[in-house]
Amino acid sequence: MPTYGKIALDARFAVEEINLNEKLFLEYCGSSSRMMIGRGFFSVNSRAVLMSVGSSSKAINGLFLPSRRRFRVRLPRQLASLCAGEGAFVCIQDVVLTTHSVYLRTFHLGVWTASSPTLPTTTTKKTH
């Protein structure tokens, strides 16, 4: 149990935050194993986890569920410039992930929204 943090449950996974903005762990419900997936703020739904801003402050890191394939969501140029100047933890107040949208609440620029990331579909070639 986190000493100061939060736990989010969705579908078959749990995301645990250890201390505020410290470390994030992903755990398959009913399993004792857990995987460190990042640090910082996070949001989870049944298809993905979004967490913190990437090292360049131009993107938010993500993880598709259940595959655990990593992805990045690029920030709009104006927001990326602000984050680069002030640091991600200063400019982004919160991130919310729904099945259809991603919402970023910022201290200076209001709320930004974009389509929720989708796992790319793989196509197979037919062999004759």
N, C-alpha and C positions, 0 to 999 in steps of 0.2 A: 504494500500500500504506500502511495507517495507520502512523503513527509509534508510537502506543500506543493500541490500540483492538481491534476485531475485525471479522470479515467473516462473514456468514451467507448461505448459499446455499440456496435452496429453489425447486424447479420452474424457472421461467424467469427468476427475479429474484435479484439479490444486494443485500444491505444492507451498507453499509460504515460503520463508525464511525471517525471521525477523532479521535484523542486520546480519552481516557476521558470519556464524557458530554459531548462537545463538539458535533459535528455528525454527522448521519446522512444518507447518500446512498442513493438507490435507483437501481439500474442494471439494465436489461434485458440478460440474458446475451448476449454476442456483440456488444453495441453499445458504442460509445465514449462515448455521452452518458450523463450521470447527473443526477439531480434531487435537490436538497436537500429532505428531507422533515421534518426536525425536529432535535431534540437530545435527549440523555439516553439512558436505557436503552431497549432494544428487544427484541422477539421477533417472529419471522416464521414463517408457514407458507405453503402454496401458495395460500391465499385472501386473506391479509391480513397487514399489519404493524401492530404496536402499538408506540407509542413515547412515552416520557415522560408526564408528567402535564400536563394543560392549564393555562393561565395561572391559572385559578381554583382549582386544586388539588382540583377536585371531579370530574375526569374524566381518562381516558387517551385520548390522540389515536390515531387509527388511519387506515389507508389500505387499501381493498379492492384486491386484485390480480385481474386485470390492469388494471382500469378506472382505478385510482388515485383513486377517489372517496373523499373524506375522511369519517370518522365519529368519534364519541366514545363511550366506554364510561364511564358514570357510576359513581363509587365509592360503596360503601355509606356511609350517613350517618356512622357512627362513625369509619370510616377517613378520610372527607373532613374531618371535624372535626380529627382528629389531623394530617392533612397541612396543613390551613390554619394550624394553630398552630405546627408545626415545619418546614414546607416539604416538598415532595414528595420531594426527594432524601434527606431525613433519615428519613422514615417508611417509604417503599417501598424494599425491598432488591432485589427482582427481579420481573420479570414473565415469564410463560411462556405462550405461545399454542399450543394444540394444535388439532386439527380439531374437537374437541367442547367444549373448555373453555378458560377464561382463569384462570390462577393468579397471585395476587399474594402475594409473601412480604414480610412487614413485620417491622420490628425489634421492635415492641412487641405486636402483636396476632396473631401467627401467620400462617397461610396462609388467604387468602380465595379462593373459587372462584366462577365464574359460567359460564353458557353462552357458547360462542364466538360472536362477532358473525356475523350472516349478512347478505348483501347482499339488500336488499328486492327482491322480484320485481315487475316492472312488468306490469300487465295492459293488454291492448288491448281496446277496445270493438269488438264486431262491428257492421259496417254492413250493412244489408239493402238 
